Amino acid sequence: MLLKLQQIIVKPGQQMLLQDISWQQLENILEEMGERRAARISYSHGWLEIMVPLPEHEKDKEYIGELVRVLLDKLQIDFEPFGSTTLKNERSQQAVEPDTSFYIQNQAAVIGKNRIDLNIDPPPDLAIEIDITSRTRFENYQILGVPELWRHTQQGLEIFLLKEGKYIKSESSPNFPNIPIVELVNEYVQQCLTIGRSQAMRNFRDWVKNNL
């Protein structure tokens, strides 16, 4: 007897791993799950992982995404935000859903698009993962060719840059040269958690105004 997807329950902070999932089955599962859902997926050569983030994971994602938007706007850099859209490439048998993502250098290539197909579209210039209970799928992102990956853990922000097919840890971001991104994100995410998002974002906008 085949299980229906709605019969499977994954609790927040937990993952479920399925094997021998074909690409067509993956497409069917994504279609059945729909766009508006809490769960995130990653897929590699038949292995499908379904994860449901914790509420604090979602808050950190929103905070960091907002910080990035404020910086890009201040620097007058055109960008297209793509949130946790599914990044997938059938040829390489890879799919992953970042917590949030941005097209910056390649923003013109995706204007007006609602879905991304990495068979034909470029990967996002920046993908962001919030790691509270789950591990970042570096291999997915490497194979898909995402040039810059941020991972935020309970210890703070880490930046990884794609060099010759592998991620190398970096203290700086090519998308924000000469800006202390790690320190900024750590400081203002912490402020969001202690004095609240509204006051923290006002403080961040003041910093941007006075320093950029």
Disulfide bonds with the S-S distance in Angstrom:
none
